[in-house]
């Protein structure tokens, strides 16, 4: 399939200095923002607390954030769980210096609960909790059994009733939404009466609570950097063997350019640096390299077919001959990633956003940068003096 006429004759080499200048300006902008404010590191790299919460009714993220702001947690990251209108991930980074990681974790979870109880548009059950009523949606198995035994049930009946209640909480949202469900559950009438008198149905539950230590975050930063470095070195060796070493150098500079441009956009727009973003960057390194290798393969062929031509003629011909293929491949990939960004849910937004930036600038660098660097290293690339 061709999107362009068969014999395009665009003089890409004459535009190389303009391309270098544009890329240099973007990268310098990134360096400025890195020095002045640094990356917006996510919980994966800094340590902190992550909670998966399920609400009895879905709420706008803005309303949840407003409630968290009331307890000093307005900077927490809130993401709706894909495929559910009632489940959310809430992440808060560890505060530095004053308390231990465990104390910070406990304070953060308590703040989340306080925000949901007092400042979000849910029924406020804090008075029930204060009156020693049992939150049926959040109480543990042991506490339930102890409660039933204390109220006069046999250990066997207490265990059976507890098992039924816990099974009821294993639904799509992880909550019992009303007492009608309990009444139709097969529980004994005495148990149902006890639950109505001395229990209540909390409007939310924490499905999962995780703590990420700062040492884990430090290890991730180191391993992330090493992964990118080793990926680039591996590609340099591969291209050096497949083509010439100078091709590997040019590809490495081009890929380094792509990484720096993506990091610049993350810095400028304060996109959270997470493991998703790292995965997207490594994906783009491989994707951009594929485009570059296709062009370099054509350059190698043209070195034999155009032995007496100048370097810029060989390079221009190679880029023009692969241009349609490059645009079609990148265009179809970009459409798929755009669909992922628009319809994939908030959880995957940063991953898709990084891929979009990477595809656009990876395609640009394959066309305007890869062969331009071969032109810079002209004598090594040609293996002869340019005539």
C-alpha positions as CSV (number, residue, x, y, z in Angstrom):
1,X,0.0,0.0,0.0
2,X,1.3,3.5,-0.9
3,X,0.2,6.7,0.5
4,X,2.6,8.7,-1.6
5,X,3.5,8.7,-5.2
6,X,6.1,6.1,-6.1
7,X,9.1,8.3,-6.8
8,X,9.2,11.1,-4.2
9,X,12.3,13.2,-4.3
10,X,12.3,15.1,-1.1
11,X,15.7,16.5,-0.1
12,X,15.7,15.5,3.5
13,X,19.5,16.0,3.9
14,X,19.1,19.7,3.2
15,X,16.7,19.9,6.1
16,X,19.0,18.1,8.6
17,X,20.2,21.2,10.4
18,X,16.7,22.5,10.8
19,X,15.7,19.1,12.3
20,X,18.8,19.1,14.6
21,X,17.9,22.6,15.8
22,X,14.2,21.8,16.5
23,X,15.2,18.6,18.4
24,X,17.9,20.5,20.3
25,X,15.4,23.1,21.3
26,X,13.0,20.5,22.7
27,X,15.7,18.7,24.6
28,X,17.1,21.9,26.0
29,X,13.6,22.7,27.3
30,X,13.5,19.3,28.9
31,X,16.9,19.9,30.6
32,X,15.6,23.3,31.9
33,X,12.5,21.7,33.5
34,X,14.5,18.8,34.9
35,X,16.8,21.3,36.6
36,X,14.0,23.6,37.9
37,X,11.5,21.0,39.0
38,X,12.5,17.5,38.1
39,X,10.3,14.5,37.3
40,X,6.8,13.9,38.8
41,X,7.8,10.6,40.3
42,X,4.9,8.2,41.1
43,X,4.5,6.0,44.1
44,X,6.4,3.2,42.3
45,X,9.6,5.3,42.6
46,X,9.1,7.2,45.8
47,X,7.3,4.8,48.1
48,X,3.9,5.4,49.8
49,X,0.4,3.9,50.1
50,X,-2.0,2.5,47.5
51,X,-5.6,1.7,48.2
52,X,-8.2,0.0,46.0
53,X,-11.5,1.3,47.3
54,X,-15.0,0.2,46.2
55,X,-18.0,2.6,46.8
56,X,-21.6,1.7,47.1
57,X,-22.2,4.3,44.3
58,X,-20.0,5.7,41.6
59,X,-18.7,9.3,42.2
60,X,-16.9,11.8,39.9
61,X,-13.1,11.8,40.6
62,X,-13.4,15.5,41.2
63,X,-15.7,14.9,44.1
64,X,-13.3,12.3,45.6
65,X,-10.4,14.7,45.2
66,X,-12.3,17.5,46.9
67,X,-13.0,15.2,49.8
68,X,-9.3,14.1,50.0
69,X,-8.3,17.8,49.9
70,X,-10.2,18.4,53.1
71,X,-7.8,16.0,54.9
72,X,-4.6,17.3,53.3
73,X,-4.5,14.5,50.6
74,X,-5.4,16.6,47.6
75,X,-2.3,15.6,45.7
76,X,-3.2,11.9,45.8
77,X,-3.5,10.1,42.5
78,X,-7.0,8.8,41.8
79,X,-7.8,6.4,39.0
80,X,-11.0,4.7,38.2
81,X,-10.6,0.9,37.8
82,X,-11.2,-0.1,34.2
83,X,-14.6,-1.7,33.7
84,X,-16.1,-0.5,37.0
85,X,-18.0,2.6,37.9
86,X,-17.6,2.1,41.7
87,X,-13.9,1.1,42.1
88,X,-10.9,3.4,42.4
89,X,-7.2,3.3,43.0
90,X,-6.0,6.0,45.4
91,X,-2.2,6.5,45.7
92,X,-0.4,8.8,48.0
93,X,3.4,9.2,48.2
94,X,5.2,8.9,51.5
95,X,5.8,12.2,53.3
96,X,9.4,12.8,54.0
97,X,11.3,13.0,57.2
98,X,8.9,13.3,60.1
99,X,7.5,9.7,60.6
100,X,8.4,6.2,59.7
101,X,7.0,4.4,56.7
102,X,4.6,2.3,58.8
103,X,3.3,5.4,60.7
104,X,2.9,7.3,57.4
105,X,1.0,4.3,56.0
106,X,-1.4,4.2,58.9
107,X,-1.9,8.0,58.8
108,X,-2.6,7.9,55.1
109,X,-5.2,5.1,55.4
110,X,-6.8,6.8,58.3
111,X,-7.0,10.1,56.3
112,X,-8.6,8.2,53.3
113,X,-11.2,6.8,55.7
114,X,-11.9,10.2,57.3
115,X,-12.3,11.8,53.8
116,X,-14.8,9.2,52.7
117,X,-16.7,9.3,56.0
118,X,-16.9,13.1,56.4
119,X,-16.2,14.9,53.2
120,X,-17.4,12.8,50.3
121,X,-21.1,12.5,49.2
122,X,-21.6,9.2,51.0
123,X,-23.8,8.4,54.0
124,X,-21.8,9.4,57.1
125,X,-21.6,6.3,59.3
126,X,-19.0,7.7,61.6
127,X,-21.7,8.1,64.3
128,X,-22.6,4.4,64.0
129,X,-18.9,3.5,64.3
130,X,-18.7,5.7,67.4
131,X,-21.7,3.9,68.9
132,X,-19.8,0.6,68.6
133,X,-22.0,-0.7,65.7
134,X,-20.4,-3.3,63.4
135,X,-19.5,-2.2,59.9
136,X,-20.6,-5.4,58.1
137,X,-18.8,-4.4,54.9
138,X,-15.4,-3.9,56.5
139,X,-15.3,-6.1,59.5
140,X,-12.8,-9.0,59.5
141,X,-13.7,-12.7,59.7
142,X,-12.3,-13.1,63.3
143,X,-14.2,-10.0,64.5
144,X,-17.5,-11.3,63.0
145,X,-17.1,-14.7,64.6
146,X,-16.2,-13.1,68.0
147,X,-19.3,-10.8,67.7
148,X,-21.7,-13.7,67.0
149,X,-20.2,-15.8,69.9
150,X,-20.5,-12.9,72.2
151,X,-24.2,-12.5,71.3
152,X,-24.9,-16.1,72.2
153,X,-24.4,-18.1,69.0
154,X,-22.6,-21.4,69.1
155,X,-19.2,-21.4,67.5
156,X,-20.6,-23.5,64.6
157,X,-23.4,-21.1,63.9
158,X,-21.1,-18.1,64.2
159,X,-18.6,-19.7,61.7
160,X,-21.5,-20.5,59.3
161,X,-23.0,-17.1,59.5
162,X,-19.7,-15.4,59.0
163,X,-18.9,-17.5,55.9
164,X,-22.2,-16.6,54.4
165,X,-21.6,-12.9,55.0
166,X,-18.1,-13.0,53.6
167,X,-19.3,-14.8,50.5
168,X,-21.9,-12.1,50.0
169,X,-19.1,-9.5,50.0
170,X,-17.3,-11.4,47.2
171,X,-19.5,-9.8,44.5
172,X,-18.5,-7.4,41.7
173,X,-18.2,-4.4,44.0
174,X,-17.1,-6.2,47.2
175,X,-20.0,-4.7,49.1
176,X,-23.4,-5.7,50.5
177,X,-25.5,-2.8,49.4
178,X,-28.7,-3.3,51.5
179,X,-30.2,-5.5,54.2
180,X,-32.6,-7.0,51.7
181,X,-29.6,-9.0,50.4
182,X,-28.9,-10.3,53.9
183,X,-32.6,-11.2,54.5
184,X,-32.5,-13.3,51.4
185,X,-29.2,-14.9,52.1
186,X,-30.4,-17.9,54.1
187,X,-29.1,-16.6,57.4
188,X,-31.1,-17.4,60.5
189,X,-33.7,-14.8,61.6
190,X,-31.9,-14.3,64.9
191,X,-28.6,-13.5,63.0
192,X,-30.4,-11.1,60.7
193,X,-32.0,-9.3,63.7
194,X,-28.6,-9.0,65.4
195,X,-27.1,-7.5,62.3
196,X,-29.9,-5.0,61.9
197,X,-29.7,-3.9,65.5
198,X,-26.0,-3.9,66.1
199,X,-24.5,-3.5,62.6
200,X,-24.6,-1.2,59.6
201,X,-23.6,-1.4,55.9
202,X,-20.7,0.9,55.2
203,X,-20.8,2.8,52.0
204,X,-17.3,1.8,51.0
205,X,-14.7,-0.9,51.5
206,X,-10.9,-1.1,51.0
207,X,-10.5,-4.1,48.7
208,X,-6.7,-3.9,48.9
209,X,-4.2,-1.8,50.8
210,X,-0.5,-1.9,49.8
211,X,2.6,-0.2,51.1
212,X,5.5,0.6,48.8
213,X,8.8,1.2,50.6
214,X,11.3,3.9,49.5
215,X,14.0,1.3,49.1
216,X,11.8,-0.5,46.5
217,X,11.4,2.8,44.8
218,X,15.2,3.4,44.8
219,X,15.8,-0.1,43.4
220,X,13.2,0.6,40.6
221,X,14.9,3.8,39.6
222,X,18.2,2.0,39.3
223,X,16.8,-0.9,37.4
224,X,14.8,1.3,35.1
225,X,17.9,3.2,34.2
226,X,20.0,0.1,33.7
227,X,17.2,-1.5,31.5
228,X,17.2,1.5,29.2
229,X,21.0,1.6,29.0
230,X,21.4,-2.1,28.3
231,X,18.7,-1.9,25.7
232,X,20.5,0.8,23.9
233,X,23.9,-1.0,24.1
234,X,22.3,-4.2,22.9
235,X,20.9,-2.4,19.9
236,X,24.2,-0.8,19.1
237,X,25.9,-4.2,19.0
238,X,23.1,-5.7,16.9
239,X,23.2,-3.0,14.3
240,X,27.0,-2.9,14.3
241,X,27.1,-6.6,13.4
242,X,24.2,-6.4,10.9
243,X,25.5,-3.3,9.1
244,X,28.6,-1.2,10.0
245,X,29.6,0.1,13.4
246,X,28.8,3.7,12.2
247,X,25.2,2.6,11.5
248,X,25.0,1.5,15.1
249,X,26.3,4.9,16.4
250,X,23.7,6.7,14.2
251,X,20.9,4.5,15.4
252,X,22.0,4.9,19.1
253,X,22.0,8.7,18.8
254,X,18.6,8.6,17.1
255,X,17.1,6.4,19.9
256,X,18.7,8.5,22.6
257,X,17.0,11.5,20.9
258,X,13.6,9.7,21.1
259,X,14.1,9.0,24.8
260,X,15.1,12.6,25.6
261,X,12.1,14.0,23.7
262,X,9.7,11.7,25.5
263,X,11.2,12.6,28.8
264,X,10.8,16.3,27.9
265,X,7.1,15.9,27.4
266,X,6.8,14.1,30.7
267,X,8.6,16.9,32.4
268,X,6.7,19.8,30.7
269,X,3.2,18.3,31.2
270,X,4.0,16.9,34.7
271,X,3.0,13.3,33.6
272,X,3.6,10.9,36.5
273,X,6.7,8.8,36.1
274,X,5.5,5.2,36.7
275,X,6.3,1.7,35.6
276,X,3.7,2.1,32.8
277,X,5.7,5.0,31.5
278,X,8.9,3.1,31.7
279,X,7.3,0.2,29.8
280,X,6.1,2.7,27.1
281,X,9.6,4.2,26.7
282,X,11.2,0.8,26.3
283,X,8.5,-0.2,23.8
284,X,9.2,2.9,21.7
285,X,12.9,2.2,21.7
286,X,12.2,-1.0,20.0
287,X,9.5,0.4,17.7
288,X,11.7,3.3,16.5
289,X,14.6,1.0,16.0
290,X,12.5,-1.2,13.7
291,X,11.8,1.8,11.4
292,X,15.4,2.9,11.4
293,X,16.6,-0.6,10.5
294,X,14.3,-0.7,7.5
295,X,15.8,2.6,6.2
296,X,19.3,1.5,7.0
297,X,18.7,-1.7,5.1
298,X,17.8,0.3,2.0
299,X,20.8,2.5,2.5
300,X,23.1,-0.6,2.5
301,X,21.5,-1.7,-0.8
302,X,21.9,1.7,-2.3
303,X,25.5,1.8,-1.4
304,X,26.1,-1.0,-3.9
305,X,23.6,0.3,-6.5
306,X,24.8,4.0,-6.3
307,X,28.5,3.5,-5.9
308,X,29.5,6.8,-7.6
309,X,26.7,9.0,-6.1
310,X,27.2,11.5,-3.3
311,X,26.3,10.6,0.3
312,X,23.3,12.9,0.4
313,X,21.9,11.4,-2.8
314,X,22.2,7.9,-1.4
315,X,20.6,8.9,1.9
316,X,17.8,10.9,0.3
317,X,17.0,8.1,-2.1
318,X,16.9,5.6,0.8
319,X,14.5,7.7,2.9
320,X,12.3,8.5,0.0
321,X,12.0,4.8,-1.1
322,X,10.9,3.7,2.4
323,X,8.8,6.8,3.2
324,X,5.4,5.4,2.2
325,X,6.1,2.3,4.2
326,X,7.2,4.3,7.3
327,X,4.1,6.5,7.2
328,X,1.6,3.6,6.7
329,X,3.2,1.6,9.5
330,X,3.4,4.5,12.0
331,X,-0.1,5.8,11.0
332,X,-1.8,2.5,11.7
333,X,0.0,2.0,14.9
334,X,-0.9,5.5,16.0
335,X,-4.6,4.9,15.3
336,X,-4.5,1.8,17.5
337,X,-2.8,3.7,20.3
338,X,-5.2,6.7,20.0
339,X,-8.1,4.3,20.5
340,X,-6.3,2.9,23.5
341,X,-5.9,6.5,24.9
342,X,-9.5,7.5,24.2
343,X,-11.3,4.3,25.2
344,X,-8.9,2.4,27.4
345,X,-9.8,4.1,30.7
346,X,-7.8,6.4,32.9
347,X,-5.6,3.7,34.4
348,X,-3.9,3.3,31.0
349,X,-3.8,7.0,29.9
350,X,-0.2,7.7,30.8
351,X,1.0,4.5,29.0
352,X,-1.0,5.4,25.9
353,X,0.0,9.1,26.0
354,X,3.7,8.2,26.2
355,X,3.3,5.8,23.3
356,X,1.6,8.5,21.2
357,X,4.5,10.9,21.8
358,X,7.0,8.2,21.1
359,X,5.4,7.0,17.8
360,X,5.2,10.6,16.5
361,X,8.7,11.5,17.3
362,X,10.1,8.1,16.6
363,X,8.8,8.3,13.1
364,X,10.1,11.9,12.8
365,X,13.6,10.8,14.0
366,X,13.7,7.8,11.6
367,X,13.0,10.1,8.7
368,X,14.9,13.2,9.7
369,X,17.5,12.1,12.2
370,X,18.8,8.6,11.5
371,X,20.2,9.2,8.0
372,X,21.2,12.8,8.9
373,X,23.6,11.4,11.4
374,X,25.1,9.1,8.8
375,X,25.7,12.2,6.7
376,X,27.5,13.8,9.7
377,X,29.8,10.7,9.8
378,X,30.1,10.8,6.0
379,X,33.5,9.4,5.4
380,X,33.0,6.4,7.7
381,X,29.6,5.8,6.3
382,X,30.7,5.8,2.6
383,X,34.0,4.0,3.2
384,X,35.5,6.4,0.6
385,X,36.0,10.1,0.1
386,X,32.9,11.8,-1.1
387,X,33.2,12.8,-4.7
